[in-house]
Amino acid sequence: MEIKKLKKGDTVKVISGREKGKSGKIQTVLVDKGRVVIEKVNLIKKHQKPDGKGKGGIIEKEGSIHISNVMYLCSKCGVGVRVKYKMLEDGKKVRVCAKCQEIL
């Protein structure tokens, strides 16, 4: 799947790896690395040094997942689907579900 087909705010499902089966919204798309950060998925622990305010310790944050390990979660189908593009009559280009042809 190309990176441009998934955007920030899309709901996706993890299809492989340790977090397989989990779903969530995309927080960040790292275009140059081909990865996405999904909320509440792939949580990692980071040991952070205290900053000037004295805030430090072990914090939990989301790690990135490769774009090939996630699929768009269609609200109508309820499963992970591929994303296609379609031209409307007015010349506008929209994303559509490959299974049910629903406009995303």
OpenMM code with the backbone's topology and positions (N, CA, C; nanometers):
from openmm import Vec3, app, unit

residues = "MET GLU ILE LYS LYS LEU LYS LYS GLY ASP THR VAL LYS VAL ILE SER GLY ARG GLU LYS GLY LYS SER GLY LYS ILE GLN THR VAL LEU VAL ASP LYS GLY ARG VAL VAL ILE GLU LYS VAL ASN LEU ILE LYS LYS HIS GLN LYS PRO ASP GLY LYS GLY LYS GLY GLY ILE ILE GLU LYS GLU GLY SER ILE HIS ILE SER ASN VAL MET TYR LEU CYS SER LYS CYS GLY VAL GLY VAL ARG VAL LYS TYR LYS MET LEU GLU ASP GLY LYS LYS VAL ARG VAL CYS ALA LYS CYS GLN GLU ILE LEU".split()
positions = [
    Vec3(0.0852, -0.1176, 0.0000),
    Vec3(0.0000, 0.0000, 0.0000),
    Vec3(0.0888, 0.1226, 0.0000),
    Vec3(0.0520, 0.2153, -0.0802),
    Vec3(0.1305, 0.3370, -0.0857),
    Vec3(0.1004, 0.4249, 0.0338),
    Vec3(0.1973, 0.5036, 0.0702),
    Vec3(0.1843, 0.5907, 0.1863),
    Vec3(0.0758, 0.6952, 0.1647),
    Vec3(0.0629, 0.7478, 0.0441),
    Vec3(-0.0328, 0.8549, 0.0200),
    Vec3(-0.1778, 0.8095, 0.0338),
    Vec3(-0.2029, 0.6796, 0.0355),
    Vec3(-0.3397, 0.6303, 0.0482),
    Vec3(-0.3908, 0.6348, 0.1916),
    Vec3(-0.3014, 0.6401, 0.2889),
    Vec3(-0.3411, 0.6516, 0.4286),
    Vec3(-0.3069, 0.7914, 0.4783),
    Vec3(-0.4001, 0.8481, 0.5545),
    Vec3(-0.3815, 0.9838, 0.6031),
    Vec3(-0.4011, 0.9888, 0.7539),
    Vec3(-0.3585, 1.0988, 0.8137),
    Vec3(-0.3772, 1.1207, 0.9563),
    Vec3(-0.5271, 1.1235, 0.9869),
    Vec3(-0.5672, 1.0500, 1.0901),
    Vec3(-0.7087, 1.0452, 1.1285),
    Vec3(-0.7818, 0.9236, 1.0753),
    Vec3(-0.7234, 0.8504, 0.9797),
    Vec3(-0.7862, 0.7289, 0.9271),
    Vec3(-0.7830, 0.6196, 1.0329),
    Vec3(-0.8868, 0.5365, 1.0366),
    Vec3(-0.8891, 0.4212, 1.1250),
    Vec3(-0.8309, 0.3032, 1.0489),
    Vec3(-0.7298, 0.2405, 1.1082),
    Vec3(-0.6626, 0.1283, 1.0431),
    Vec3(-0.6585, 0.0076, 1.1351),
    Vec3(-0.6345, -0.1100, 1.0746),
    Vec3(-0.6233, -0.2352, 1.1485),
    Vec3(-0.4847, -0.2933, 1.1225),
    Vec3(-0.4196, -0.3420, 1.2274),
    Vec3(-0.2872, -0.4038, 1.2135),
    Vec3(-0.3076, -0.5471, 1.1651),
    Vec3(-0.2404, -0.5839, 1.0543),
    Vec3(-0.2626, -0.7155, 0.9950),
    Vec3(-0.1484, -0.8138, 1.0192),
    Vec3(-0.0344, -0.7664, 1.0733),
    Vec3(0.0738, -0.8593, 1.1034),
    Vec3(0.1616, -0.8036, 1.2134),
    Vec3(0.2371, -0.8922, 1.2753),
    Vec3(0.3281, -0.8512, 1.3817),
    Vec3(0.2707, -0.8771, 1.5197),
    Vec3(0.3383, -0.8246, 1.6203),
    Vec3(0.3024, -0.8462, 1.7597),
    Vec3(0.1656, -0.7892, 1.7943),
    Vec3(0.1263, -0.6811, 1.7286),
    Vec3(0.0005, -0.6121, 1.7583),
    Vec3(-0.1124, -0.6529, 1.6631),
    Vec3(-0.1006, -0.7669, 1.5981),
    Vec3(-0.1982, -0.8126, 1.4979),
    Vec3(-0.3401, -0.8148, 1.5552),
    Vec3(-0.4352, -0.7591, 1.4790),
    Vec3(-0.5757, -0.7586, 1.5194),
    Vec3(-0.6208, -0.6312, 1.5865),
    Vec3(-0.5278, -0.5502, 1.6350),
    Vec3(-0.5646, -0.4248, 1.7012),
    Vec3(-0.5940, -0.3174, 1.5967),
    Vec3(-0.6747, -0.2193, 1.6373),
    Vec3(-0.7058, -0.1108, 1.5455),
    Vec3(-0.7048, 0.0221, 1.6203),
    Vec3(-0.6916, 0.1300, 1.5455),
    Vec3(-0.6896, 0.2633, 1.6035),
    Vec3(-0.6731, 0.3683, 1.4959),
    Vec3(-0.6730, 0.4942, 1.5378),
    Vec3(-0.6589, 0.6061, 1.4445),
    Vec3(-0.5118, 0.6403, 1.4248),
    Vec3(-0.4792, 0.6810, 1.3033),
    Vec3(-0.3427, 0.7221, 1.2717),
    Vec3(-0.3176, 0.8595, 1.3332),
    Vec3(-0.2106, 0.8696, 1.4118),
    Vec3(-0.1710, 0.9977, 1.4709),
    Vec3(-0.0724, 1.0709, 1.3814),
    Vec3(0.0235, 0.9963, 1.3256),
    Vec3(0.1285, 1.0553, 1.2432),
    Vec3(0.1625, 0.9614, 1.1286),
    Vec3(0.1906, 1.0186, 1.0116),
    Vec3(0.2405, 0.9419, 0.8977),
    Vec3(0.3834, 0.9869, 0.8721),
    Vec3(0.4790, 0.8946, 0.8871),
    Vec3(0.6204, 0.9246, 0.8634),
    Vec3(0.6529, 0.8856, 0.7188),
    Vec3(0.6333, 0.9798, 0.6260),
    Vec3(0.6422, 0.9530, 0.4834),
    Vec3(0.7812, 0.9066, 0.4425),
    Vec3(0.8848, 0.9723, 0.4934),
    Vec3(1.0211, 0.9390, 0.4535),
    Vec3(1.0642, 0.7996, 0.4982),
    Vec3(1.0086, 0.7492, 0.6087),
    Vec3(1.0426, 0.6165, 0.6597),
    Vec3(0.9415, 0.5100, 0.6195),
    Vec3(0.8249, 0.5506, 0.5688),
    Vec3(0.7220, 0.4547, 0.5291),
    Vec3(0.6544, 0.3900, 0.6484),
    Vec3(0.6324, 0.4670, 0.7538),
    Vec3(0.5753, 0.4137, 0.8769),
    Vec3(0.4613, 0.5031, 0.9253),
    Vec3(0.3770, 0.4475, 1.0132),
    Vec3(0.2673, 0.5234, 1.0736),
    Vec3(0.2682, 0.5016, 1.2246),
    Vec3(0.2180, 0.6015, 1.2991),
    Vec3(0.2021, 0.5913, 1.4436),
    Vec3(0.0524, 0.5859, 1.4701),
    Vec3(0.0084, 0.4793, 1.5384),
    Vec3(-0.1333, 0.4571, 1.5647),
    Vec3(-0.1568, 0.4683, 1.7148),
    Vec3(-0.2648, 0.5381, 1.7534),
    Vec3(-0.2912, 0.5591, 1.8958),
    Vec3(-0.3258, 0.4277, 1.9650),
    Vec3(-0.2679, 0.4067, 2.0837),
    Vec3(-0.2888, 0.2913, 2.1705),
    Vec3(-0.2418, 0.1585, 2.1091),
    Vec3(-0.1529, 0.1643, 2.0081),
    Vec3(-0.1007, 0.0442, 1.9447),
    Vec3(0.0513, 0.0526, 1.9438),
    Vec3(0.1182, -0.0597, 1.9668),
    Vec3(0.2642, -0.0695, 1.9674),
    Vec3(0.3243, 0.0225, 2.0728),
    Vec3(0.2748, 0.0115, 2.1959),
    Vec3(0.3241, 0.0936, 2.3056),
    Vec3(0.4646, 0.0499, 2.3451),
    Vec3(0.5533, 0.1482, 2.3606),
    Vec3(0.6904, 0.1207, 2.4026),
    Vec3(0.7195, 0.2016, 2.5281),
    Vec3(0.8144, 0.1530, 2.6086),
    Vec3(0.8547, 0.2258, 2.7287),
    Vec3(0.9845, 0.2990, 2.6980),
    Vec3(0.9857, 0.4277, 2.7322),
    Vec3(1.1031, 0.5106, 2.7080),
    Vec3(1.1523, 0.5652, 2.8406),
    Vec3(1.2815, 0.5466, 2.8677),
    Vec3(1.3423, 0.6005, 2.9887),
    Vec3(1.3853, 0.7422, 2.9580),
    Vec3(1.3165, 0.8391, 3.0170),
    Vec3(1.3413, 0.9792, 2.9867),
    Vec3(1.4115, 1.0483, 3.1020),
    Vec3(1.5163, 1.1239, 3.0685),
    Vec3(1.5895, 1.2016, 3.1673),
    Vec3(1.5036, 1.3181, 3.2130),
    Vec3(1.5159, 1.3588, 3.3382),
    Vec3(1.4401, 1.4760, 3.3833),
    Vec3(1.4827, 1.6017, 3.3063),
    Vec3(1.3843, 1.6794, 3.2646),
    Vec3(1.4157, 1.8055, 3.1976),
    Vec3(1.4254, 1.9170, 3.3006),
    Vec3(1.4232, 2.0410, 3.2585),
    Vec3(1.4371, 2.1544, 3.3496),
    Vec3(1.3274, 2.1618, 3.4536),
    Vec3(1.2129, 2.1054, 3.4236),
    Vec3(1.0987, 2.1072, 3.5162),
    Vec3(1.1041, 1.9913, 3.6157),
    Vec3(1.1987, 1.8995, 3.5966),
    Vec3(1.2094, 1.7857, 3.6865),
    Vec3(1.1215, 1.6694, 3.6465),
    Vec3(1.0698, 1.6708, 3.5232),
    Vec3(0.9805, 1.5648, 3.4776),
    Vec3(1.0618, 1.4585, 3.4042),
    Vec3(1.0639, 1.3395, 3.4571),
    Vec3(1.1383, 1.2307, 3.3959),
    Vec3(1.0836, 1.0975, 3.4428),
    Vec3(1.1518, 0.9893, 3.4086),
    Vec3(1.1088, 0.8561, 3.4487),
    Vec3(1.0792, 0.7704, 3.3274),
    Vec3(1.0050, 0.6639, 3.3503),
    Vec3(0.9699, 0.5716, 3.2431),
    Vec3(0.8333, 0.6128, 3.1895),
    Vec3(0.8312, 0.6554, 3.0638),
    Vec3(0.7045, 0.6956, 3.0029),
    Vec3(0.6660, 0.5947, 2.8951),
    Vec3(0.5371, 0.5805, 2.8722),
    Vec3(0.4866, 0.4905, 2.7699),
    Vec3(0.4357, 0.5726, 2.6542),
    Vec3(0.4807, 0.5400, 2.5328),
    Vec3(0.4346, 0.6127, 2.4150),
    Vec3(0.4201, 0.5161, 2.2990),
    Vec3(0.3519, 0.5623, 2.1936),
    Vec3(0.3287, 0.4783, 2.0778),
    Vec3(0.4525, 0.4740, 1.9889),
    Vec3(0.4863, 0.3547, 1.9432),
    Vec3(0.5943, 0.3388, 1.8479),
    Vec3(0.5355, 0.3325, 1.7076),
    Vec3(0.6209, 0.3396, 1.6068),
    Vec3(0.5718, 0.3376, 1.4691),
    Vec3(0.5620, 0.1945, 1.4171),
    Vec3(0.4753, 0.1757, 1.3187),
    Vec3(0.4545, 0.0466, 1.2533),
    Vec3(0.4721, 0.0689, 1.1040),
    Vec3(0.5325, -0.0271, 1.0367),
    Vec3(0.5523, -0.0128, 0.8928),
    Vec3(0.4172, -0.0099, 0.8220),
    Vec3(0.4105, 0.0695, 0.7170),
    Vec3(0.2849, 0.0931, 0.6443),
    Vec3(0.2283, -0.0357, 0.5836),
    Vec3(0.3146, -0.1323, 0.5523),
    Vec3(0.2686, -0.2576, 0.4914),
    Vec3(0.1988, -0.3485, 0.5919),
    Vec3(0.2125, -0.3184, 0.7206),
    Vec3(0.1513, -0.4017, 0.8238),
    Vec3(0.0150, -0.3516, 0.8694),
    Vec3(-0.0392, -0.2496, 0.8038),
    Vec3(-0.1709, -0.1970, 0.8401),
    Vec3(-0.2600, -0.1886, 0.7166),
    Vec3(-0.3911, -0.1975, 0.7390),
    Vec3(-0.4898, -0.1812, 0.6327),
    Vec3(-0.5979, -0.0862, 0.6799),
    Vec3(-0.6552, -0.0115, 0.5869),
    Vec3(-0.7648, 0.0796, 0.6172),
    Vec3(-0.8832, -0.0021, 0.6674),
    Vec3(-0.9483, 0.0451, 0.7736),
    Vec3(-1.0634, -0.0239, 0.8312),
    Vec3(-1.1903, 0.0434, 0.7797),
    Vec3(-1.2606, -0.0239, 0.6898),
    Vec3(-1.3827, 0.0306, 0.6298),
    Vec3(-1.4957, 0.0257, 0.7321),
    Vec3(-1.5656, 0.1377, 0.7489),
    Vec3(-1.6747, 0.1424, 0.8470),
    Vec3(-1.7949, 0.0612, 0.8016),
    Vec3(-1.8158, 0.0494, 0.6719),
    Vec3(-1.9298, -0.0266, 0.6196),
    Vec3(-1.9014, -0.1770, 0.6204),
    Vec3(-1.7834, -0.2159, 0.5695),
    Vec3(-1.7462, -0.3581, 0.5643),
    Vec3(-1.7105, -0.4125, 0.7029),
    Vec3(-1.6437, -0.3304, 0.7830),
    Vec3(-1.5999, -0.3719, 0.9157),
    Vec3(-1.4717, -0.4528, 0.9158),
    Vec3(-1.4032, -0.4579, 0.8019),
    Vec3(-1.2774, -0.5335, 0.7912),
    Vec3(-1.1714, -0.4450, 0.7261),
    Vec3(-1.0474, -0.4920, 0.7299),
    Vec3(-0.9393, -0.4199, 0.6644),
    Vec3(-0.9511, -0.4340, 0.5139),
    Vec3(-0.9428, -0.3239, 0.4422),
    Vec3(-0.9597, -0.3255, 0.2965),
    Vec3(-0.8505, -0.2436, 0.2292),
    Vec3(-0.8343, -0.2670, 0.0978),
    Vec3(-0.7447, -0.1851, 0.0175),
    Vec3(-0.8178, -0.0568, -0.0196),
    Vec3(-0.7419, 0.0450, -0.0496),
    Vec3(-0.7988, 0.1742, -0.0869),
    Vec3(-0.7703, 0.1984, -0.2346),
    Vec3(-0.8733, 0.2372, -0.3082),
    Vec3(-0.8584, 0.2714, -0.4496),
    Vec3(-0.9009, 0.4157, -0.4697),
    Vec3(-0.8728, 0.4675, -0.5867),
    Vec3(-0.9137, 0.6033, -0.6212),
    Vec3(-1.0164, 0.5982, -0.7327),
    Vec3(-1.1088, 0.6945, -0.7309),
    Vec3(-1.2145, 0.7013, -0.8312),
    Vec3(-1.2382, 0.8478, -0.8647),
    Vec3(-1.2651, 0.8761, -0.9904),
    Vec3(-1.2972, 1.0120, -1.0339),
    Vec3(-1.4485, 1.0283, -1.0369),
    Vec3(-1.4986, 1.1319, -0.9714),
    Vec3(-1.6413, 1.1618, -0.9739),
    Vec3(-1.6764, 1.2393, -1.1006),
    Vec3(-1.8076, 1.2574, -1.1247),
    Vec3(-1.8537, 1.3267, -1.2454),
    Vec3(-1.8042, 1.4714, -1.2510),
    Vec3(-1.7926, 1.5348, -1.1333),
    Vec3(-1.7476, 1.6740, -1.1297),
    Vec3(-1.5956, 1.6876, -1.1402),
    Vec3(-1.5248, 1.5757, -1.1593),
    Vec3(-1.3799, 1.5785, -1.1767),
    Vec3(-1.3006, 1.5656, -1.0484),
    Vec3(-1.3692, 1.5433, -0.9370),
    Vec3(-1.3018, 1.5318, -0.8081),
    Vec3(-1.2519, 1.3885, -0.7887),
    Vec3(-1.1298, 1.3755, -0.7367),
    Vec3(-1.0697, 1.2447, -0.7116),
    Vec3(-1.0938, 1.2068, -0.5657),
    Vec3(-1.1556, 1.0896, -0.5411),
    Vec3(-1.1878, 1.0468, -0.4051),
    Vec3(-1.1333, 0.9062, -0.3800),
    Vec3(-1.1133, 0.8757, -0.2516),
    Vec3(-1.0718, 0.7411, -0.2118),
    Vec3(-1.1963, 0.6553, -0.1925),
    Vec3(-1.1916, 0.5294, -0.2377),
    Vec3(-1.3045, 0.4383, -0.2217),
    Vec3(-1.2553, 0.3042, -0.1691),
    Vec3(-1.3457, 0.2326, -0.1018),
    Vec3(-1.3174, 0.0975, -0.0514),
    Vec3(-1.3129, 0.0023, -0.1715),
    Vec3(-1.2131, -0.0848, -0.1761),
    Vec3(-1.1995, -0.1782, -0.2867),
    Vec3(-1.3053, -0.2878, -0.2832),
    Vec3(-1.3635, -0.3159, -0.1647),
    Vec3(-1.4644, -0.4218, -0.1532),
    Vec3(-1.6045, -0.3726, -0.1851),
    Vec3(-1.6478, -0.2671, -0.1131),
    Vec3(-1.7873, -0.2237, -0.1220),
    Vec3(-1.8075, -0.0961, -0.2042),
    Vec3(-1.6988, -0.0375, -0.2563),
    Vec3(-1.7036, 0.0846, -0.3370),
    Vec3(-1.7581, 0.2055, -0.2624),
    Vec3(-1.7572, 0.2015, -0.1281),
    Vec3(-1.8025, 0.3129, -0.0440),
    Vec3(-1.6972, 0.4249, -0.0478),
    Vec3(-1.7425, 0.5494, -0.0607),
    Vec3(-1.6500, 0.6625, -0.0596),
    Vec3(-1.5995, 0.6835, 0.0824),
    Vec3(-1.4668, 0.6926, 0.0971),
    Vec3(-1.4055, 0.7047, 0.2298),
    Vec3(-1.3877, 0.8492, 0.2687),
] * unit.nanometer
topology = app.Topology()
chain = topology.addChain("A")
for resn in residues:
    res = topology.addResidue(resn, chain)
    for name in ("N", "CA", "C"):
        topology.addAtom(name, app.Element.getBySymbol(name[0]), res)
